[in-house]
Every structure is written in C-alpha cells, then in structure tokens.
Amino acid sequence: MPVRITRTSAVKFGAGGLAAGFAVMQFGVISPATASPKAPPSTSPAATYQVTPVFSPTGLKTDQGYPLTKPDDLVWFDSHLFVAFQNGVTATGGPASNGNNESSVVELTSTGHLVRQWDLTSKVDGLGVDPAIHSLVATVDEDGNSSLYTIDPSSPDGGFTHYCYNLNPLPHGAGTDSVAYYQGRLIITASAPSPSPANVPAVYAATLEPGVHPTNCPSGGAPASGTAVLTNGFSDTAPAIPADKGAPSTLALTDPDSSMVVPSSVPRFGGSFLLDSQGDAQQVYTRDPVGGAGLSVLQLSQSVDNTAFATSRNGTLYVTDPTANRVDRVTGPFQPGQAFVAVTPCDNNNAPSTCPAPPAWPANYLGQLNLWTGQVSNVSTAVNPVGMIFVGGRSGGDDGGLSEG
C-alpha cells in the first residue's frame, strides 16, 4: 500500500494547546542533585511538578478512515514534536482488529497544534532523527517483517522514502525497534531476538542507500525504493562491566528495546549510547555500539521502557500516554542530570509473583532512576508514559540540551 501524506496546517487545540476540560495535575518527587561521576547524587527537598495534557487525536483519522490511537515513540526535530501513533497494528505488521494496517506520524508544535500527518503501512515502533539527511527515521514491525521509512518534514511533498534491509531474515531472527544517531551513524535496536539470548546482534548500524533497489523486502509490505545496509553491532551475550550491585559481567539480553544518546552533561554515562533491555530490567551503556568495547550494564530495580534526562532546570518533559491516548507535558523545577523513566512494573523476566497475567498488568508510571544504584523510584501515577523526551530551556546557565527516549 502506498505511503501518503494527509492533512496539513490543521489545528487541534486552541490557545496554549489545551483541550477543553483537561485538568492540570501536580505531584511531588525527591530529586537527586547533580553530582560528580565518583559519587552518587544527593537528595533535595520534594519538588512539585505539573502534568498538562497537550494533544489528543480525537477526530483524526488515517487516510483509510481509521482513528488514531496508541501514541508511542516521539522525537523533537526542528523545534517541533513528532509522535508515532500505532493505531493497533500488530508487531509483525498485521492489521488491527478493525482492519487498519497503517500507523500515523504527526507533527505538533510545542503547545500541541497539529501541523501535518503521515500514514505509513505497518506498525511504527522506533522514531528517531538522522541529521545528516535532515529526516525522521521510523522503523516498523519490531517482531518481524521489519523495514524503515525516512520522512523529510521540510520537503513540500513530504520527502518520504521506504527502505528494506539488505538482509531478510535479519541475523537476530526478528525485527527492529529504536533509532538513535550516534557518532555519525544510525544505530538501530535488534528487538525480540529469537532464540534469546543467542550471540546475535543487540543493535545494528544502518547505512541508507535511497537509490538502490531492495531485493529482500518482507512480503505484504509497502513498496520500497531504497536499501538500508546493516552492520552488526555488539552481541546480546557480550562481556560487560557491572555498573552496580547485582549487574552481570556477561550480557544475556532477551529484550533489546529503547535506545538513546545520553546528554554529555549527565554526571554518569554522559555522552554514551544507551540501550534498554526492558524484559531484563537492564540498561547497557557504551561509546562503541558497533565494536562493543567498554560495555557497562546497570541492573535496575524495575523494568523500564524509555528514558529521558533533564538537561536544564526549566525545560519540559514530553511523554506519550497510550492509556489516555494523548501527549502530556511535565514541567517543574528539574535538576540537570535527573534520569526519568517510563516504568513497566511487571514487564520483566523476574517480575514478582504478585503480578497478574498479561494483559492485566498494572499501568506504567513515571519514575526516576538512580544511575549509581539502579534503583527506580515512583514519581507519579498521574501519567502512564511510554515515549519520553526532555526539551531543555535556555536560561540560568543550563546547556539547553535535548534528551530523547
């Protein structure tokens, strides 16, 4: 099915980006202060934050007439938010229960006004930015039949290209997920390895060749006009340095999931590539995601999905909440270096016996991660986050940086 752009210059909300009837929620949290890399962060008095809904896709539909649902990943690009709505499409690209087989990527202003919408065949799970080609990169179908799209929002015609991987099936046996641009290369998560772990790549480096006709496209997908050539990254069974008590010295990753580049201002792991293995409740940090040198693994007290780091005191944390089908913003007195996480309390291989069987798991909640101990504390259950991104402010001497999860 062809990829097409729908709707331009539409406005979803009025002044301030707030829909009528949305409430503003407050919560408190003990926040670690910035600390040196050799010492754990100290604590400060409880801070008060606000959660404000800024966008809901109510009334929006795909070009086939299906409603937009289940927001997931999001990125900040050219001073706008871009959010992926999965619309119920399955993890291998199969249609939703209503017959829809398209995900949607929407472009929003910082206050929630809709600018543009793209509808893409299959399930968008990873959303990133490739600054070298000034485009978004969206991977589809994390459990199999995977491929990727690029979108140039500045192009009048949308600038989209569909790429198939040069390898099919992929070496790790499943699909691709998160996207991060690190040291001049696109690094893509090798999700849902099968079997796992099995000494297969946990990540790939991807080189995009837009004019090279693909020969290994999954059957049933959208037509493609480019090839994404993959280079194996570090293995899901690679040796690693334990970063906290209880962390292993050899990886055994079963669920490579989200990834990001840690802002250089973060006291520990700053400047590293971060891979989260959600089902293992682990995070892997490295400055060499392809060669795998110097891997460090942090064992977490809870499984988490995405991570975002505060880079200024007066920035904004944007989160997607698929339970409420909306995008929220969190504001307040952030401390540079704080690590916020989308906690998935029962989605790990060592979930407590009190956890019910899926899909009756408890909802996600917003947490804070101690990068020295791996402990995750509860910040708020007023939001049920999946995707997260911190957009920094530009005052008070802060770096005004950007942290994507």
WOJO-V278625 format. One record per backbone hydrogen bond with DSSP energy under -0.5 kcal/mol. NH is the residue of the N-H (numbers start at 1). CO is the residue of the C=O. E is the energy in kcal/mol with one decimal. If there is no record, write none. Layout:
# WOJO-V278625
NH:CO:E  NH:CO:E
This chain:
# WOJO-V278625
4:119:-1.2  6:117:-2.8  9:115:-2.6  14:18:-0.6  17:14:-2.4  18:15:-0.8  22:19:-1.8  25:23:-0.5  25:51:-2.4  27:49:-1.5  29:47:-1.1  31:29:-0.6  33:42:-2.0  39:36:-1.5  44:31:-1.0  47:29:-2.5  49:27:-2.4  49:47:-0.5  50:331:-2.7  51:25:-2.9  52:50:-0.5  52:329:-2.9  53:23:-0.7  54:327:-2.9  55:327:-1.6  57:325:-0.6  60:57:-2.7  62:66:-3.0  65:62:-2.0  68:60:-1.4  72:84:-2.9  75:82:-2.2  77:80:-2.9  80:77:-1.4  81:108:-2.4  82:75:-2.6  83:106:-2.3  84:73:-2.7  85:83:-0.5  85:104:-3.7  86:70:-2.4  86:84:-0.5  87:69:-2.5  89:86:-2.0  90:94:-2.5  93:90:-1.8  96:100:-3.2  99:96:-2.2  103:120:-2.8  103:122:-0.7  104:85:-2.8  105:118:-2.7  106:83:-2.6  107:116:-2.8  108:81:-3.3  109:113:-2.0  112:109:-1.8  115:107:-3.1  116:107:-1.0  117:6:-1.5  117:7:-1.3  118:105:-2.8  119:4:-1.9  120:103:-2.7  120:118:-0.5  122:101:-2.8  124:122:-0.7  125:123:-0.5  125:139:-2.1  126:139:-1.0  128:137:-2.9  130:135:-3.0  131:129:-0.6  133:130:-1.1  134:130:-0.5  135:130:-1.7  136:151:-3.3  137:128:-2.4  138:149:-2.8  139:126:-1.8  140:147:-2.5  141:123:-2.3  143:91:-2.5  144:91:-0.6  144:141:-1.0  147:140:-1.1  148:163:-2.2  149:138:-2.6  150:161:-2.4  151:136:-1.7  152:158:-1.2  153:151:-0.8  155:152:-1.7  158:155:-1.7  161:150:-2.0  163:148:-3.3  164:226:-2.0  166:228:-1.8  173:170:-2.0  175:142:-1.2  175:191:-0.8  176:141:-0.6  177:189:-1.7  178:257:-1.0  180:187:-2.2  182:180:-0.7  182:185:-2.8  185:182:-1.4  186:206:-0.8  187:180:-3.4  187:185:-0.6  188:186:-0.5  188:204:-3.1  189:178:-2.2  190:202:-2.5  191:175:-0.9  191:189:-1.1  194:172:-2.5  197:253:-0.5  202:234:-3.1  203:234:-0.8  204:188:-2.7  205:231:-2.6  206:186:-2.4  207:229:-2.6  208:206:-0.5  209:227:-2.7  212:209:-1.4  213:211:-0.7  221:218:-1.2  225:162:-1.9  226:162:-1.3  227:209:-2.2  228:164:-2.4  229:207:-2.9  229:227:-0.7  231:205:-2.5  233:203:-2.4  234:289:-2.3  236:200:-2.5  238:235:-1.3  240:249:-2.8  241:295:-2.9  242:240:-0.6  243:297:-3.0  247:244:-1.8  251:238:-3.2  253:236:-2.2  257:276:-2.8  260:274:-1.8  262:260:-0.5  262:272:-3.0  266:263:-1.9  270:266:-0.7  271:262:-1.8  272:269:-2.1  273:286:-3.3  274:260:-3.1  275:284:-2.7  276:258:-3.0  277:275:-0.5  277:282:-2.8  278:255:-1.1  278:276:-0.9  280:277:-1.0  281:277:-0.7  281:278:-1.4  282:277:-1.6  283:298:-2.0  284:275:-3.2  285:296:-3.1  286:273:-1.9  292:288:-2.9  295:292:-0.7  296:285:-2.5  297:241:-2.2  298:283:-3.1  299:297:-0.5  300:281:-3.1  300:298:-0.5  301:374:-2.3  305:342:-3.2  306:386:-0.8  308:340:-2.6  310:338:-2.4  315:312:-0.6  316:391:-2.6  317:330:-2.7  318:316:-0.6  318:389:-3.1  319:328:-2.6  320:387:-2.1  321:326:-2.7  325:321:-1.0  326:321:-1.8  327:55:-2.7  328:319:-2.8  329:52:-2.3  330:317:-3.3  331:50:-2.3  333:48:-0.6  334:313:-1.5  334:332:-1.9  337:310:-3.2  338:335:-2.3  339:369:-0.5  340:308:-3.3  340:338:-0.6  341:367:-2.3  342:306:-2.4  343:341:-0.9  343:365:-2.7  344:303:-2.5  345:343:-0.5  347:344:-1.4  348:346:-1.6  349:279:-4.0  351:348:-1.4  355:352:-2.2  360:357:-2.0  365:343:-1.3  366:380:-2.3  366:383:-0.6  367:341:-3.0  368:377:-2.2  369:339:-2.9  370:375:-2.5  371:369:-0.7  374:370:-2.5  377:368:-2.6  377:375:-0.5  379:366:-2.6  379:377:-0.5  380:366:-1.9  385:383:-0.6  386:320:-1.8  386:387:-0.6  387:72:-0.5  389:318:-2.2  390:403:-3.9  391:316:-3.2  391:389:-0.5  392:390:-0.6  392:401:-2.2  398:395:-1.4  399:311:-0.8  403:390:-2.9  405:388:-2.1
